[in-house]
């Protein structure tokens, strides 16, 4: 089983968990120096608003904002993606 973590009451798993798929989710950090914990918390709030209690296939990268602005100093930021689900199983943190 993949590692399971939790933020703001929402479970995050890089792999699969049993549940009803609600839809894809993505969140981009507001600034370059935003921590993963802050962006993950934002994703948790968004997942809850979608009606979910878990995010599966969760991943994050640090990507450049190519083409957005030639004069921006903070050109790289965290980008999180996953799939929001409503769990149908008990989950243990790992």
C-alpha positions in Angstrom: 0.0 0.0 0.0 1.2 3.5 -0.8 2.0 6.0 2.0 -1.0 7.8 3.4 -0.8 11.2 5.0 -3.4 13.6 6.3 -4.0 17.4 6.1 -7.0 19.3 7.4 -8.9 16.0 7.8 -8.4 14.9 4.2 -6.3 11.8 3.4 -3.6 12.0 0.7 -2.3 8.8 -1.0 0.2 8.6 -3.9 -1.5 5.4 -5.0 -5.0 4.1 -4.9 -7.7 3.9 -2.2 -11.2 2.4 -2.4 -13.9 5.0 -3.0 -16.2 6.8 -5.4 -14.3 9.1 -7.7 -15.5 12.7 -7.6 -13.0 14.4 -10.0 -9.5 15.7 -10.7 -8.0 18.4 -8.5 -5.0 20.6 -9.0 -3.5 23.5 -6.9 -0.6 25.8 -7.7 1.2 27.7 -5.0 0.6 31.4 -4.9 4.4 32.2 -4.6 7.7 30.5 -5.0 8.4 30.2 -1.3 5.1 28.7 -0.3 5.7 25.5 1.6 4.3 22.1 0.6 2.3 22.1 3.9 0.5 25.3 3.0 -0.3 24.2 -0.6 -1.5 20.7 0.7 -3.8 22.5 3.2 -5.2 24.5 0.3 -5.8 21.3 -1.7 -7.5 19.7 1.3 -10.0 22.6 1.6 -10.7 22.4 -2.1 -11.2 18.6 -1.9 -13.6 19.0 1.0 -15.5 21.7 -1.0 -15.8 19.1 -3.8 -17.4 16.7 -1.4 -14.4 14.4 -0.9 -12.5 13.1 2.0 -9.4 11.8 0.2 -7.0 12.6 -2.6 -5.6 9.7 -4.5 -2.8 9.6 -7.1 -1.5 12.6 -5.3 1.7 14.1 -6.6 3.6 17.4 -6.6 6.3 19.0 -8.6 8.0 22.4 -8.7 7.4 23.9 -12.1 8.4 27.1 -13.8 5.9 29.7 -14.8 7.2 29.9 -18.3 5.6 32.5 -20.5 3.5 34.1 -17.7 5.7 37.1 -17.1 9.2 38.0 -18.3 9.8 40.2 -15.3 8.7 37.9 -12.4 11.3 37.0 -9.8 9.5 34.1 -8.3 9.3 32.0 -11.5 9.0 28.5 -9.9 6.3 27.2 -7.6 4.8 24.0 -6.3 2.1 22.3 -8.4 -0.1 19.6 -6.8 -2.4 17.2 -8.6 -4.6 14.2 -7.7 -8.1 12.8 -7.9 -10.7 13.5 -5.2 -12.7 10.6 -3.9 -15.3 9.8 -1.2 -13.8 6.9 0.8 -15.5 3.5 1.1 -12.8 2.0 3.3 -11.1 2.7 6.6 -7.7 4.3 6.2 -4.6 4.2 8.4 -1.9 6.7 8.3 1.6 5.4 7.3 
